[in-house]
């Protein structure tokens, strides 16, 4: 057996598995290529949306510049201080606050009397705009950023951005965009933001540039400022604090995508708090990642980046105000790919979400199904065939051992009663027993052994008939209580002769069932015989009959050896014996319980084993009651 299995594994199974592994590895490479192509496609979508948003913000910057020039032509210079804020808000809806700062560090507008927004703006920004405080800001100008080394100069009147900063890699607002590309397992690469705030004074940021944007976080909220220097008055810097909600409404056209991709993905503009402010599909909501999932913080890792930024208050103290993430927004934290907008909207990102993530690798899965199906079927066929062959060999070997044990057990079972019958019959035949009481005792032994021999042969014959499907039952209406009483009383002399205590608890009222009287009596006799053989030192047997609802249960209880653990169901298998007769001295063929269960199930019931409290066993015959 072992040699055949070894040859089979080496000649068939091992080569088949090796070929299957090579084929699956090739399919996996094809899947990676397909997923990479999909990732590049959607990353291009995210980059285009990020670029469109940046261009839209730049258009609003130009619109602001035009509004400033228009107001300068309408308002006298001496009236700018108290009219600029209100006039700008009226003519340009994006403005929350309009401000004017002179290059010598004076805030001309708004005045504290221009409303609560103006007063709060002055409280938040006066020290910064007057060049008395350096704060961490994100900023951008058409000429790029000013080198930090320039910030140490005391004379800031002629600061100019060097030509080297026009290098795209150095342009903070127009430089390379951080992107997030998913890995093979669908999670995103952990990438921190390329945007970093710089600590500077307002005058040093403006330099000699004509326009620009400036963003900072106050109390963990983004504040976006546009600023502009008119050629008509270069000593003043005109600015506006932008209403981000209204700005987001103007960016809706920037997140539109190709109609062919509209059914596959959703593109959203996600703000610094992890919420989608604009979406190509307004009704779409990404699924929240499952608890304990291995998905890493991806494109929206900007939230942790932003919260690590230190914001300086007006008093110059270090303030840190972490904002709790709204539960409904947590799903937006994990896009498929994303791209940052830039310094104009720091930690805002154009994010791409799959409408159906399960279809992310559909092309690769299709190839895997078509090309891998044959490989899988062949491997499965080989595996199933090998398992069936091995299982059949094990079953045949186990059956052969059981049959051998059965022949040995049956031979031993037949020999014991035959020896007793022969010995006592010879003694009686040779007239060597003169005492009439002994004669009757020996005749009783001969009769009991003959009955035992008959039961053994009947069990073997009945089992053979059941296996061949030839067993027939004569179903009639009968009283289970009366049947049990008759069978127990017929078996009582044998048990009492063996010094057993037999107790019965049978109801006096009829228990109607439909069944074969002889077959059911055989089941009860087999259970009584089983209790007798495995009785041990406490020779006690009880027979109980109870009804419950639509069924009746006839129980045979003993105080014997019980059934070993893990053998509760095996004892009903053919030829199986928990205690082998040749080793333990307990007689039996291993067919009694098998026949009892088969007969019970043929009657619509069952025979089950339960461990008895206090030691011993309980075998219960369950049968359905006959309905009126």
C-alpha positions, 0 to 999 in steps of 0.5 A, spaced: 500 500 500 505 505 501 509 503 495 503 504 491 502 510 494 509 513 493 509 511 486 503 514 484 505 521 488 512 521 484 509 519 478 503 523 477 501 528 483 508 531 483 509 533 476 502 535 475 502 540 481 509 543 478 506 544 472 499 547 475 504 552 479 508 554 473 501 555 469 498 559 475 504 563 476 504 565 469 496 567 470 498 571 476 503 575 472 498 577 467 493 579 472 498 584 475 499 587 468 492 588 467 491 591 474 497 596 473 494 598 466 488 600 470 491 603 475 495 608 470 488 609 467 485 612 473 491 615 476 491 619 469 484 621 471 486 623 478 491 627 475 487 631 470 482 632 475 487 635 480 490 639 474 483 642 472 481 644 479 488 648 480 486 651 473 479 653 476 482 656 482 487 660 478 481 663 474 478 665 480 484 668 482 484 672 475 477 674 477 479 677 483 484 681 480 479 684 475 474 685 481 480 689 485 481 693 478 474 695 478 473 697 485 479 701 484 476 705 478 470 706 482 472 707 489 476 713 491 483 712 495 481 715 501 475 711 501 478 704 500 479 703 508 471 703 509 468 701 503 473 695 500 470 689 504 463 691 503 464 692 496 468 686 494 463 681 498 457 684 494 461 684 487 465 678 488 461 672 492 467 668 493 469 673 498 468 672 506 473 678 507 476 683 503 482 686 506 488 691 504 495 691 507 500 696 506 507 693 505 510 697 511 505 693 515 499 696 516 492 693 515 488 698 511 481 694 511 477 691 513 476 695 519 473 692 526 466 695 524 465 692 518 462 686 521 463 680 525 467 676 520 472 682 519 473 683 526 475 675 527 479 676 521 483 682 524 484 677 530 486 671 526 491 675 521 493 682 524 500 680 527 501 676 521 499 681 515 503 686 519 509 682 519 510 682 527 509 674 527 511 668 522 506 663 521 506 656 518 503 657 511 502 654 504 503 659 499 504 660 491 506 665 486 506 665 478 514 666 480 514 660 485 517 660 492 522 665 495 528 661 498 528 660 505 535 664 505 532 670 503 528 670 509 533 672 513 535 678 510 532 685 513 531 689 507 525 685 503 523 691 499 527 688 493 526 681 494 525 677 487 524 670 485 530 667 482 529 664 475 532 657 478 525 657 482 521 656 475 524 649 475 517 645 475 520 641 481 521 647 485 514 650 483 510 649 490 504 650 486 505 647 480 510 642 481 509 634 481 503 632 484 503 626 489 499 620 487 497 614 490 497 608 487 494 601 490 498 595 491 496 588 489 492 587 495 488 593 493 490 597 499 494 604 497 501 605 498 503 609 504 505 616 502 506 622 506 504 629 502 509 632 499 506 639 501 510 642 507 508 649 510 513 654 511 514 659 517 514 666 514 512 673 515 507 676 510 511 681 507 517 676 505 511 671 502 509 677 497 516 679 495 515 683 488 510 678 486 504 681 483 499 676 485 498 669 489 495 665 494 496 663 501 493 658 505 494 656 513 490 652 518 487 656 524 483 652 529 484 646 524 480 649 519 483 651 512 483 659 510 485 660 503 487 667 501 488 671 494 492 677 494 494 682 488 498 688 487 495 693 482 500 697 478 496 703 480 498 702 487 504 698 488 504 699 495 498 696 497 496 689 497 489 687 496 486 680 498 480 676 500 479 670 504 475 665 500 469 662 502 471 655 501 464 652 500 462 657 494 469 655 491 467 648 491 460 649 488 464 653 482 469 646 481 463 642 480 465 642 472 472 640 474 471 633 476 467 631 470 470 625 467 469 621 460 462 618 460 465 611 458 469 611 465 462 614 469 459 607 469 466 605 472 469 610 477 467 616 481 471 622 482 471 626 488 474 632 490 476 631 498 477 636 502 482 637 508 477 634 513 476 627 509 469 629 506 467 629 499 465 637 497 464 635 490 463 628 486 462 626 479 456 622 482 452 626 488 449 619 490 455 615 491 458 613 498 464 609 498 464 603 503 467 604 510 473 599 510 471 593 515 474 593 522 481 591 523 482 591 516 489 591 513 488 597 508 493 602 510 492 610 510 493 612 502 491 618 499 488 621 504 493 620 509 493 628 508 489 628 514 494 626 519 499 630 515 495 636 516 494 635 524 501 635 525 502 642 522 503 647 528 498 653 528 500 659 531 495 663 535 495 671 535 499 671 542 504 666 539 503 660 542 503 653 539 496 651 538 494 644 536 486 642 535 485 635 532 478 635 529 475 628 530 473 625 523 466 625 522 463 617 521 460 618 515 466 621 511 471 615 513 469 611 507 472 617 503 479 616 506 481 610 502 480 612 494 483 607 489 488 612 487 488 620 488 492 626 486 494 632 491 491 639 488 497 643 491 498 649 495 492 653 493 488 648 497 493 644 501 491 637 503 485 637 498 485 631 493 482 629 487 480 622 489 478 616 484 473 611 487 471 604 484 464 603 484 464 596 484 471 594 487 470 587 486 470 588 478 477 591 479 481 585 476 475 583 472 480 583 466 485 579 469 480 574 472 477 573 466 483 571 463 484 567 469 478 563 469 479 562 461 486 560 461 486 557 469 479 553 468 483 547 465 489 547 469 484 547 475 480 542 473 485 537 471 489 539 478 482 538 481 481 531 477 488 529 479 487 531 486 480 528 487 482 521 483 488 521 488 483 522 494 478 517 492 483 511 490 486 513 497 480 513 500 477 506 497 484 503 499 483 505 506 476 503 506 477 496 503 483 495 508 479 497 514 473 492 511 478 487 510 480 487 517 473 488 520 471 482 516 477 478 519 475 480 526 468 479 525 469 471 522 474 471 529 468 474 533 463 469 530 467 463 530 468 465 538 461 466 539 459 460 535 464 455 539 462 458 546 454 456 546 456 449 542 461 447 547 456 448 553 450 445 549 455 439 547 458 438 554 451 438 558 448 434 552 453 429 553 452 428 560 445 428 560 445 422 554 450 418 558 446 419 564 451 421 569 447 426 572 442 423 577 439 429 581 433 431 577 434 439 580 441 438 576 438 435 570 433 441 570 438 446 571 443 443 565 437 443 560 435 450 562 443 452 560 442 448 553 436 451 552 439 458 553 445 457 549 441 454 543 437 461 544 443 465 544 446 461 538 439 462 534 439 470 536 447 470 533 445 466 527 439 470 526 443 477 526 448 475 521 442 472 516 438 479 518 444 483 516 445 480 510 438 481 508 438 488 509 445 489 505 442 486 499 435 490 500 431 483 501 429 485 508 421 485 508 417 488 514 410 486 516 407 493 519 401 492 523 398 496 529 401 494 535 402 496 542 409 498 544 408 498 551 405 490 551 410 488 546 416 491 551 413 487 557 412 481 553 419 481 550 422 483 557 418 478 561 421 472 556 428 475 557 427 475 564 429 468 566 435 468 562 437 475 566 435 473 573 439 466 572 445 470 570 444 474 577 441 481 574 436 485 577 431 487 572 426 493 573 421 496 568 417 502 568 412 501 563 405 505 562 399 501 563 395 505 558 397 503 550 402 506 546 400 505 539 405 504 534 405 501 527 411 496 526 413 489 525 413 486 532 418 481 531 423 486 528 422 491 534 422 485 539 429 483 536 431 490 537 429 490 544 433 483 545 439 486 542 439 492 547 438 487 553 443 483 550 448 489 549 446 491 557 448 484 559 454 483 556 457 490 558 454 490 565 461 489 569 460 488 576 453 492 577 448 487 574 443 492 574 438 493 567 432 498 567 427 498 561 423 505 561 418 507 556 415 514 555 412 518 550 413 525 548 408 529 543 408 525 537 413 520 539 415 514 544 422 512 547 423 506 549 430 506 554 434 500 556 439 503 562 445 499 565 450 500 570 456 497 566 462 499 562 459 505 558 462 507 551 469 510 550 470 517 548 469 518 541 466 511 539 459 514 541 457 513 533 462 508 531 458 503 535 453 503 530 457 501 524 458 494 522 463 489 525 465 495 530 466 493 537 469 498 542 471 492 546 474 486 542 471 480 544 478 476 543 482 481 548 476 483 553 473 476 553 466 480 552 462 476 547 459 479 541 459 480 533 459 487 532 452 487 529 447 487 534 447 495 534 447 496 527 441 491 526 437 495 531 439 502 528 437 499 521 430 496 523 429 503 527 430 507 521 426 503 517 420 504 522 421 512 521 425 512 528 432 511 530 436 508 536 441 513 540 446 512 545 446 517 551 451 517 557 448 515 563 449 519 570 452 515 575 456 511 570 453 506 565 449 507 558 442 509 556 440 506 549 434 509 547 429 506 541 425 512 538 419 511 534 413 515 532 406 514 535 401 512 530 396 518 529 388 517 529 
